[in-house]
Amino acid sequence: DWWRFARSLHAAGFRAGDLVHNTFSYHFTPAGFMTEGAARKIGCAVFPAGVGQTEMQVQAIADLKPTGYIGTPSFLKLIVEKGDELKTDISCLTKAMVGGEYVPPALRAAMAERRLSVMQCYATADLGLLAYESRGPDGKVCEGMIVDEGILVEIVRPGTGDPVAA
């Protein structure tokens, strides 16, 4: 788990034995590889779906019955809408780790109505995972994100580089 995504996936409910539908790109950006390595590290099997071809994505989900989704929130929304349009059952998806874009509260709520839990992470191609969401004891998404334990953060004053107080 070179890019440290395993903790974010675990926080989102991914567990050994899950089949994961990974829609992050496997070309031009490393997100597909970065998240696949983490999913495999925690014992998940991964279907490397990549992006595009929404109808084929829906059919693959219906046929393979993955429990998890990895990708952007907007593509998750497109897949769910296409599944509805095609009258295809993709209710096997129960958890999602999304990144790369803002997660609108309305999208999270709409997915929750489908019993699909959506958690987000923040990462870069250069540094890997930087932060991720988690749930509290009440099951609700905690406010803010956890800075990954493998990251050291120093906050400095813009323009000077002087460290700010703790």
Residue pairs with C-beta under 8 A, 6 or more apart in sequence:
1 37
1 38
1 41
2 34
2 37
2 128
3 30
3 34
3 37
3 38
3 123
3 128
3 129
4 38
4 128
4 129
4 148
4 150
4 151
5 34
5 35
5 37
5 38
5 39
5 121
5 123
5 128
5 129
6 38
6 39
6 41
6 42
7 129
7 132
7 148
7 149
8 38
8 97
8 119
8 121
8 129
8 132
8 133
8 148
9 35
9 38
9 39
9 42
9 44
9 68
9 70
9 97
10 42
11 119
11 132
11 133
11 134
11 135
11 146
12 68
12 95
12 96
12 97
12 117
12 119
12 132
12 133
13 68
13 94
13 95
13 117
13 119
14 20
14 39
14 42
14 44
14 68
14 95
14 97
15 42
15 43
15 44
16 42
16 43
16 44
17 43
17 44
18 39
18 43
18 44
18 45
18 66
18 67
18 68
18 95
19 44
19 45
19 46
19 47
19 64
19 65
19 66
19 67
19 68
20 39
20 44
20 45
20 46
20 47
20 66
20 67
20 68
20 69
20 70
21 47
21 49
21 57
21 60
21 61
21 64
21 66
21 68
21 69
21 70
21 71
21 93
22 32
22 35
22 36
22 39
22 46
22 47
22 48
22 49
22 50
22 70
22 71
23 49
23 50
23 51
23 57
23 69
23 70
23 71
23 72
23 75
23 76
23 79
24 31
24 32
24 34
24 35
24 50
24 51
24 70
24 71
24 72
24 99
24 100
25 31
25 32
25 50
25 51
26 32
26 33
26 48
26 50
27 50
29 125
30 125
31 99
31 100
31 123
31 125
32 48
32 50
34 123
34 128
34 129
35 70
35 97
36 46
36 48
39 46
39 68
39 70
40 46
44 68
47 60
47 64
47 66
49 57
49 60
51 71
51 75
54 78
54 79
54 82
55 82
55 86
57 79
57 82
58 79
58 82
58 83
58 86
58 88
58 90
59 88
61 79
61 83
61 88
61 90
61 92
61 93
62 83
62 88
62 89
62 90
65 92
66 92
66 93
67 92
67 93
67 94
67 95
68 93
68 94
68 95
68 96
68 97
69 76
69 79
69 93
69 95
69 96
69 97
69 98
69 116
70 96
70 97
70 98
71 96
71 98
71 100
72 98
72 99
72 100
72 101
73 96
73 98
73 101
73 102
73 103
73 104
73 107
73 118
73 120
74 101
76 96
76 98
76 107
76 111
76 118
77 107
77 110
79 90
80 90
80 111
80 114
80 116
83 89
83 90
91 114
91 115
93 116
94 115
94 116
94 117
95 116
95 117
95 119
96 111
96 116
96 117
96 118
96 119
97 119
97 120
97 121
98 118
98 119
98 120
98 121
99 120
99 121
99 122
99 123
103 118
103 120
107 118
108 118
108 141
111 117
111 118
112 118
119 132
119 133
119 134
119 135
119 141
120 132
120 133
120 145
121 129
121 131
121 132
121 133
121 145
122 129
122 130
122 131
122 132
122 145
123 129
123 130
124 130
127 151
129 148
129 150
130 147
130 148
130 151
131 145
131 146
131 147
131 148
131 151
132 145
132 146
132 148
133 141
133 142
133 145
133 146
134 141
134 142
134 146
135 141
135 142
136 142
147 153
154 163
155 163
155 164
156 162
156 163
156 164
157 163
157 164
